[in-house]
């Protein structure tokens, strides 16, 4: 609604809005802006879910590659570096050494998830991988040619006791776990 005010100069009329009309428009714009702003805690949950799924997929891929090729494959997850890397064990070396040359099946790039960068943007809160009931956690998980989570070092085979990788952003968190005997990967 436009109001018309009489002008003192030459009897012309000027158009304008009243203060009440301006306040109504500002209030409507405020309501629309509040409705349009995304719920950030919901975005945190989505990012954490994305990262947990990516880490779980990397573990599943490493297990599948170990069974397909007959060469141990695994995943190294680092909370300090905020990354997860798929590797293959080089069995030709005097001591089996990880080779970070495994490529992602889709992008064909090195399978190296840098989790604190876009599009992920979540933190690896903790890596708890224990072999043979050892009280010392390591940051790598390996699968043998049968897909069993097992690591061989110094001619001794170490079975997995527990494996959990925690992912967090804000109040949202997920845990990627690997079953010790079957190698089944779950996100909870």
N, C-alpha and C positions, 0 to 999 in steps of 0.2 A: 504494500500500500504506500503510495507516494503522497506526501503532504505538500501542499502549496502554501508558500509564504509570500505575502505581498512585499515587494521591494520598494524601498523609499526612492529609488532612482528611476524616474520616468514611468512608474506604474507597471513595470514588467513583473512577471511571476517567475520564481525560481523553484526547481524541483529538488527534493532531498528526502532523507529518511529521518524519522523521529528517533529519539533515544530508545524508546521502547522497542521499536522495530530492529534496531541494531543489536540490542541485548537478546532478543529472541533468536536472531540469526547466529550470534555467537554461541548461545546455549545449544542450539541444534548442531552446530559444527563441533562443539565439545563432545556431545553425545556420540556423534558419528566417529570422532577420533578415538574415543575410548573403546568403542566396539571394534574398530579396525586394528587396534594395536594387538599383536599376537600375545598369547600367554607364554611368557618366557620359560616358566618351569616346564611347560609342555614341550617346548623346543629342546630343553636340556634332556628330557626323557627320550625324545626322538634321536638326538645325537648319540646318546649313550647306547641306545638300542642298535643304531647303525654301526657303531664301533664294535660292540660285542658281536654282532652278526658277522662283520668283516673278519674279526679275529677267529671266530668259530669256523668260518669258511676257509680261512688260511690253514687252520689245523686239519680240517677235513681233506683239503687238497694235498697237504703234506702226507697224510696217511694214505690217500689213494695213490699218490705217486710212488710211495715206498712199495706198495703192493704191486703196482703196474710194472715198475722197473726192476724190482728185486733189490734196490739200493736203499738203505736207510735214508729217510728224509725227516725233517723236523721243523720246529718253529722256535725262534729265539724271540722272547718278549722282554723288553726293557722298560722299567718304570722311569728310570732316570733319563733315557733317551726318547721316551714316548714313541716307541716304534715296535713293530713286530715284523720279523723277516723269516721267510721260508728258506730253508737250506737243504742241501744234499750232503751226505757224508762222503768224503773222498776216501775210499777204502784202499787206494793205491799208495797213500802216504804211509810212512812208518807208524805214525800215530794217526788214527782217523781224525780228519780235520773238516770242519764245516766249510762248504763252498756256497757262497751267496750268489749263485748264478741261476737260480730257478726263476722262471718267468711265469707271470700271471697268465692263466689260460685265455682270458678275455682281452686284456690290453696288450699282452706280449711284452710288457715292461718287467723289470725285475720285481719279484714279489716282495716288496718292501713297503709296509704300511706305516706312514709317518702320521701318527694318530692325533697329534696336537695341531695339525695343519688342516686347512680346508680340503675336502668337504667334511672332515670328521669333527675336529674341535672338541675332543674329550681327552681325559687323562687316564693313563694306565696307573691306577691307584696302587696296585700291588701284584707281584708275581710270586706265587707260592708253588713251586714244582719240587717235589721231594722224591728221591729214588731210594728203594730198599729201606724205608723207614728212617733215613738219615735226617738228623735235626737241622741240617744245613740246606737251605733252599738254593736252587739254581735257576737260571733264567732261560733254559733251553729244554725242549721236549722233543724226543726222537721216537720214530716209529720204525720197527724192523720190517723185513720183507713180507711178513704175515699181517702187518697192520697193528701189531701189539706195541703199546708204548713201552719201549725198552731202550736202554742206552748201553752200548758196549765200550768199555775203556780198559786198557791194560789187560786184554784177553779175558775180562770178567764182564758178564752181562748183568746189568742192574735193572730190576723191574721197577715200574712206577709205583710209588706209594700214594701220592696225591698230586693233583695238578689243578690249580685255580689261577685264573688271571682276572683281576678285578678292574673294572672300568668305571669312571666316575666323572660327573660334571654337575656342579651345584649339589642339589640334594638327590639327584638321580644316580643310581648305580646298578650295575649288572655284574654277574660273575660267569665267566666261561670256564666250564669244568670238563676234565677228561677222565673217563672211567679207567681205573688201573688195568683191568684185565682185558676188557673188550676194545678199548680205545674210543668208545662212543663219546662224542662231543655234544655238550648241552649248554644252553644259555639259561641262567635263572636270575 
